[in-house]
Amino acid sequence: SGSANLSQEACSIISDIGTMLGNLSYSFILVEGHTDSDPIIGGGLFKDNMDLSSARAGNVWRELVKCGI
């Protein structure tokens, strides 16, 4: 909760997905981040739940880029 860090298991799954996507013909890939049901209260790493969601999506995107996507 309240974290955008990816676990090793998540990175492994994203790598597998990236490998599969690399074998497909596509025009774009949409990466969406989801947030917590708990509201973000100021003073932490994220200003609000939208900021957390964007950070999560960004971290997934970066893992896909590592796979050559």
N, C-alpha and C positions, 0 to 999 in steps of 0.2 A: 504494500500500500504506500502511495506517495513516492514511488521510485520509478525511474525510467531505465534502470540498469537491466540488461538482459542476462539471464542465467546461462550457464554453459549448455544446458539442455536446449534452451531456446535458440542459442547460436547454432547448435548442431542441426536443429530442425530447419532453421532458416537457410543454412548452407545446403541442405538436401533440396529444399524448395528452389533455391537459386540455381542449383545444378539442373533441375528439371526445367525451369523457366529458360535457361540458356539454350535448351534444345528446341524451343518453340519459336515460331514466328509470331510476333506481336507488335502492336503499334505503341502501346503504353502499358504501364503497370501502375496501379493505384495502391499506395500504401497508406493505411489509415491507422491512427493510434486511438486507443480507448483510454478512458480515465477511470478513476475510482468513484464509488458511490459516496465516499466521504469528501466533503468540501475541503479545498486547500485553504488554509488560514495563512495569511501573510507572514513573512519572516523566514520562510524556508527556501529551498532551491527554486521553487516554482511560484509564480505570482497567483496562479489560479489553475483550475482543472484543465482549461484549454491549453495552457502552457505545458502541463504534464502530458497531455495527449499528444501534442506536437513533438515533444522530446522523445516519447516512445516511438512514434512513427519515424522520426529521424534516425533513431538508433537501429531500427529494423532496416531502413533504407541503406544505411552505411554497411550493414552486414551483407545485404544483397549486392552492393557495389563491390565488396571484397570478392564476391563470386563471379564477377565479370558482367553483371547485369547493368 
